[in-house]
Amino acid sequence: MSENNKKPMDELELPRDCTFSPEDWRVLSQYWYPVAIADEVQDKPVAVKLLDVKLVCYRSNGKVVIARDLCFHRGAPLSMGWVENGEIVCPYHGFRYNCEGKCTAVPAHPSAKISPKLKLIVYPAVERYGLVWTCLSSAPEQIPSFPGWDDPDYLNILPPSFDIAGSAGRQMEGFLDVSHFAYVHTETFGDRNNTEVPQYKVKREGDELVAEYWSTVSNYGKGQDNPAPEGFQWLREFRVFPPFAASLTVYFPDEGRLKILNCASPVSARYTRLFCPISRNFDKDAPVEDTIKFNLQVFQEDREMVEAQTPEDLPLDLQAEAHIPADRTSIAYRQLLSEIGLGRPYTS
């Protein structure tokens, strides 16, 4: 949020028709989330939503600007307008706003002094990993680490964003789950004859969770050449960044590394936009389109399950659902969400 429009967390105004509890919304508003793919934000304004707040994204002289999608004159959405000379123009009465949100022109009264109160609510915008990130409060920048993206030895791939009619918490837990491979992902990489989940450990590193999981479940897709030797032990290292982001590093044969950053951006309490940058240091000449197609198929398999789960929200009360040893990561994740102040028994 711009310096002049910052408010303490307890004074932040809840969005109209908020689908979160007030307490959960104020906690979640302190965190940073991706809201758009950077290359898709150009001069034409783009409408997005985060935590039930309608936002507009656009570029002003090359710089990404994020603001409330609202002209305070008569409530028109600025995303229906256009950008001219670095300023966004309201489509209803032509009011113009600069990149700091200040109104610079009221066409109906071109000679009149413009009130300094006529100003957009502008939020911080950071481009990283091919994504545009923002935060609805004045919290310091806290974007997850994803070192493969900036490593010249890695190929970077950015699939399209993927919408899920389910909660960010449920999607995140599904990403961390290792016992569903053989049942949900049978068309992509899972194996119904390899269902056992070996013991593994989860540890805390500051505010993050780290889980290292070894198994013989291959990460090569069905129909792909699999050069892994018989009995190869695959290491999957998960790192959780609360509330709704996690990275996965898969250790392939011959020092190959596949890195995935799962970012579940909460559009609303039960609607999620998934962003998923991918980096790898092998098969760098393979068609990028094949990787995108494979991952979209995996996302689709997960989406069908997340959208069907009941309750729709993620239960933070550990007595609300049954658990098995394979659920260590998800149990620790639920505990972590409780620690940051999200409510019980359910949250998004």
C-alpha positions in Angstrom: 0.0 0.0 0.0 1.3 3.5 -0.7 2.9 5.4 2.2 0.0 7.9 2.4 -2.6 5.1 2.5 -1.1 2.7 4.9 -3.3 1.6 7.9 -2.5 -0.5 10.9 -3.5 -4.2 10.5 -6.5 -3.9 12.9 -7.8 -0.9 10.9 -7.7 -2.5 7.5 -11.1 -2.5 6.0 -12.6 -5.9 5.2 -13.6 -6.3 1.6 -17.3 -6.3 0.8 -18.9 -9.8 1.0 -15.7 -11.2 2.6 -15.6 -15.0 2.5 -13.0 -15.2 5.3 -13.6 -14.7 9.0 -12.4 -11.2 10.0 -9.6 -12.6 12.1 -8.3 -14.9 9.3 -8.5 -12.2 6.7 -6.4 -9.8 8.8 -3.8 -12.5 9.4 -3.6 -13.5 5.7 -3.5 -9.9 4.6 0.0 -9.6 6.1 1.5 -12.0 3.6 2.7 -11.7 0.0 1.1 -13.6 -2.8 1.4 -13.8 -6.6 -1.6 -12.3 -8.5 -0.5 -12.4 -12.1 2.0 -13.7 -14.6 4.3 -10.8 -15.3 4.4 -11.1 -19.1 0.6 -10.9 -19.1 0.6 -7.5 -17.4 1.2 -4.9 -20.1 -0.3 -1.5 -20.9 -3.9 -2.9 -20.9 -5.2 -3.1 -17.3 -5.8 -6.6 -15.9 -8.4 -7.4 -13.2 -7.4 -9.8 -10.5 -8.7 -10.6 -7.0 -6.8 -11.4 -3.8 -8.5 -12.3 -0.5 -11.8 -11.0 -1.9 -10.2 -7.6 -2.8 -10.6 -6.6 -6.4 -7.3 -5.3 -7.8 -6.1 -3.8 -11.1 -2.6 -4.5 -12.5 -1.0 -2.6 -15.3 2.3 -1.2 -16.4 3.3 2.5 -16.2 6.4 3.2 -18.1 7.5 -0.4 -17.7 6.8 -0.6 -14.0 4.0 -2.8 -12.7 1.4 -0.9 -10.7 -1.3 -2.6 -8.5 -4.2 -0.7 -7.1 -7.8 -1.2 -5.9 -9.9 -1.7 -8.9 -12.0 1.2 -8.1 -12.4 4.9 -9.0 -13.6 6.6 -5.9 -15.6 9.1 -8.0 -18.5 6.8 -9.0 -17.1 3.3 -8.2 -16.2 2.3 -11.8 -13.7 -0.5 -12.2 -10.4 0.8 -13.5 -9.7 -2.5 -15.2 -12.3 -1.5 -17.8 -10.2 1.6 -18.6 -6.9 2.0 -20.3 -3.4 3.3 -19.8 -2.2 6.5 -21.6 1.1 8.2 -21.1 1.8 6.0 -18.0 -1.5 6.9 -16.4 -4.6 4.8 -15.9 -7.8 6.3 -17.2 -11.2 5.6 -15.7 -13.7 4.5 -18.4 -16.7 6.2 -16.8 -15.7 9.9 -16.6 -12.0 9.9 -17.8 -10.4 10.6 -14.4 -6.6 9.9 -14.7 -4.3 8.6 -12.0 -0.5 8.4 -12.0 1.5 5.4 -10.9 1.4 6.6 -7.3 -2.4 6.7 -7.4 -2.7 10.5 -7.5 -5.5 11.9 -9.6 -4.0 14.2 -12.3 -7.0 15.1 -14.4 -10.8 15.6 -14.0 -11.9 16.2 -17.6 -15.3 17.7 -16.6 -13.4 20.5 -14.8 -10.0 20.8 -16.5 -9.1 24.1 -14.7 -10.3 23.1 -11.2 -7.9 22.2 -8.4 -8.0 18.4 -7.7 -8.4 17.4 -4.1 -5.4 15.4 -2.7 -8.0 13.0 -1.2 -8.9 11.8 -4.7 -6.3 9.1 -4.7 -6.2 5.4 -5.5 -5.3 2.8 -2.9 -2.0 1.5 -4.3 -0.3 -1.7 -3.1 3.4 -2.8 -3.5 4.3 -4.7 -6.6 7.3 -7.0 -7.1 8.2 -9.0 -10.1 9.9 -12.3 -9.3 10.1 -15.8 -10.9 8.0 -14.5 -13.8 5.2 -13.5 -11.4 3.8 -10.3 -10.0 3.6 -10.3 -6.2 1.8 -8.0 -3.8 0.6 -7.7 -0.2 -2.6 -6.0 1.1 -1.0 -4.6 4.2 2.3 -2.8 5.0 4.1 -6.0 5.8 7.8 -6.2 4.7 8.5 -8.1 1.5 8.5 -11.9 2.2 8.6 -13.8 -1.1 9.6 -17.5 -0.9 13.1 -18.5 -1.9 13.4 -20.3 -5.2 17.1 -20.2 -6.1 16.9 -22.4 -9.3 15.2 -19.5 -11.1 18.2 -17.3 -11.0 20.8 -20.1 -11.6 22.2 -20.0 -15.2 22.5 -23.8 -15.2 18.7 -24.2 -14.9 16.0 -23.9 -17.5 13.0 -21.9 -16.3 9.4 -22.8 -17.3 6.3 -21.0 -16.3 3.0 -22.8 -16.9 -0.2 -20.8 -17.2 -2.0 -19.9 -14.0 -4.5 -22.6 -12.9 -7.8 -21.9 -11.2 -9.2 -24.3 -8.6 -12.7 -24.0 -7.0 -11.3 -25.0 -3.6 -9.4 -23.5 -0.7 -5.7 -22.6 -0.8 -5.1 -24.7 2.3 -6.5 -27.8 0.8 -4.5 -27.3 -2.4 -1.3 -26.7 -0.4 -1.8 -29.9 1.7 -2.4 -31.9 -1.5 0.9 -30.6 -2.9 2.7 -31.8 0.2 0.9 -35.2 0.4 3.0 -38.2 -0.7 0.5 -41.0 -0.2 -1.9 -40.0 -3.0 0.5 -40.5 -5.9 -0.6 -44.1 -6.6 -4.3 -43.2 -6.6 -4.7 -39.6 -7.9 -1.8 -39.5 -10.4 -2.2 -42.9 -12.2 -2.4 -41.2 -15.6 0.8 -39.2 -15.1 3.4 -40.8 -12.8 1.7 -42.8 -10.0 1.9 -46.6 -9.7 -0.9 -48.6 -8.0 1.7 -51.3 -7.4 3.9 -49.0 -5.4 1.8 -47.5 -2.6 3.9 -47.8 0.5 5.1 -44.6 2.1 8.5 -45.1 3.9 9.1 -43.3 7.2 10.3 -39.8 6.8 10.9 -36.8 9.1 9.7 -33.2 9.1 11.8 -30.4 10.8 11.4 -26.7 11.5 13.8 -24.1 10.2 12.6 -20.8 11.5 9.2 -20.1 10.2 9.5 -22.8 7.5 9.0 -26.6 7.4 11.3 -29.0 5.7 10.5 -32.6 4.8 12.8 -35.1 3.0 11.0 -38.1 1.6 12.8 -41.0 -0.1 10.9 -43.6 -2.2 11.1 -45.7 -5.3 8.2 -43.8 -6.9 9.6 -42.4 -10.2 9.1 -38.8 -11.2 9.2 -39.6 -14.9 5.8 -39.5 -16.6 4.0 -42.4 -18.1 5.3 -43.1 -21.6 8.5 -41.1 -21.0 12.0 -42.7 -21.2 13.1 -43.6 -17.7 16.9 -43.8 -17.5 16.8 -44.3 -13.7 18.4 -47.6 -12.6 16.2 -50.4 -11.1 15.4 -49.6 -7.5 16.6 -46.0 -7.7 15.8 -44.0 -4.6 14.0 -40.7 -5.4 14.5 -37.9 -2.9 11.8 -35.3 -2.7 12.6 -32.3 -0.6 9.7 -30.1 0.4 10.0 -26.7 2.0 6.9 -24.9 3.2 6.6 -21.1 3.3 3.4 -20.2 5.3 0.7 -19.6 4.6 0.2 -21.0 1.1 3.5 -21.6 -0.7 5.9 -24.5 -0.9 8.9 -25.6 -3.0 9.7 -29.2 -4.1 13.1 -30.3 -5.2 13.1 -33.7 -6.9 16.6 -35.4 -7.1 16.9 -37.2 -10.5 19.7 -39.5 -11.6 23.1 -38.1 -12.6 22.8 -35.0 -10.4 19.6 -33.9 -12.2 17.4 -31.5 -10.2 13.8 -30.5 -10.8 12.5 -27.5 -8.7 8.9 -26.5 -8.4 7.4 -23.6 -6.5 3.8 -24.1 -5.6 2.0 -20.8 -4.9 -1.6 -21.1 -4.0 -3.0 -17.5 -4.2 -6.3 -17.2 -2.3 -8.7 -15.4 -4.6 -11.4 -16.1 -1.9 -11.9 -18.5 0.9 -12.8 -21.3 -1.5 -11.3 -20.3 -4.8 -7.6 -20.5 -5.5 -5.3 -19.4 -8.4 -2.3 -21.6 -8.6 1.0 -20.3 -9.9 3.8 -22.8 -10.4 7.3 -21.7 -11.7 9.5 -24.7 -12.6 13.3 -25.0 -13.0 15.4 -27.9 -14.0 19.1 -28.5 -14.8 18.6 -31.4 -17.2 16.7 -32.1 -20.5 17.2 -28.4 -21.3 16.7 -29.1 -25.1 13.4 -30.9 -24.5 10.3 -29.1 -25.7 9.0 -26.8 -23.0 5.4 -27.4 -24.2 5.7 -31.1 -23.2 6.6 -30.1 -19.6 3.8 -27.6 -19.4 1.3 -30.2 -20.7 2.5 -32.8 -18.2 2.2 -30.4 -15.3 -1.2 -29.1 -16.3 -2.4 -32.8 -16.3 -1.0 -33.3 -12.8 -2.7 -30.0 -11.7 -6.0 -31.3 -13.2 -5.7 -34.6 -11.4 -5.2 -32.7 -8.1 -7.9 -30.2 -8.8 -10.6 -32.9 -9.2 -9.8 -34.1 -5.6 -9.4 -30.7 -4.0 -12.7 -29.5 -5.4 -14.5 -32.6 -4.1 -13.1 -32.5 -0.5 -15.4 -32.0 2.5 -15.1 -29.8 4.5 -14.0 -27.4 1.8 -11.7 -25.6 4.3 -8.7 -27.1 5.9 -9.4 -28.3 9.4 -6.7 -27.0 11.8 -8.2 -28.9 14.7 -6.2 -32.1 14.5 -9.1 -34.1 16.0 -11.4 -33.2 13.1 -9.9 -35.7 10.7 -8.0 -39.0 11.0 -4.3 -39.1 10.4 -1.7 -41.8 9.4 2.1 -41.7 9.7 2.3 -40.6 6.0 0.6 -37.4 7.0 3.5 -36.0 9.0 4.0 -33.0 6.7 0.3 -32.1 6.5 0.0 -32.4 10.3 3.0 -30.1 10.8 1.5 -27.7 8.2 -1.8 -27.5 10.0 0.0 -26.8 13.2 2.1 -24.0 11.5 -1.1 -22.3 10.2 -2.5 -22.3 13.8 0.8 -20.8 15.0 0.6 -17.8 12.6 -2.9 -17.1 14.0 -5.4 -18.6 11.7 -8.6 -19.8 13.3 -9.9 -23.1 14.4 -11.5 -25.4 13.5 -11.4 -24.4 9.8 -9.5 -21.9 7.7 -8.8 -21.4 4.0 
